[in-house]
Amino acid sequence: MKEKMVDLFDYTYHFNKEMIRIISENISKTDEKTIGLINHTLNAQQIWNSRILGEKSFEVWQINPFEKLDEINVQNYQKSVDIVQNADLNKKIEYQNSGGMKFQNSIFEILFQAINHSTYHRGQINFLLKQSGIEPVLTDYIFYKR
């Protein structure tokens, strides 16, 4: 199970990196919504990791300096993989969402949420890229594995 989770974070890291690259290469054609979504995608993974680790987290919709996005992606990846390799994935974590409501989920559920959430927003980003005349990135998992 842990090996498969690491593989999914490899996939997430890879395509987040590709999204950052394609946005960077086309920054003059990229709108604020696209910039907001790539930041939100990275912020959310950082937030989920921080909830598990009990660390300070980003704001959900904060805009980070664009030149820091690759570094944030690397840090997210390293922390997520470290959690997978060293934590009991069945352990329940109590946390508060951005609205202050309290919840409890297993580490596995939280990590899967981080992966799934990234996939969802990369799809939105691709839609916006295409609307801006930019060739979208094929981000399907099966293409990654080929």
Secondary structure, DSSP 8 states (H G I E B T S, - for coil): -HHHHHHHHHHHHHHHHHHHHHHHHTGGG--HHHHHHHHHHHHHHHHHHHHHHT-----TT----GGGHHHHHHHHHHHHHHHHHHS-TT-EEEEE-TTS-EEEEEHHHHHHHHHHHHHHHHHHHHHHHHHTT-------HHHHH-
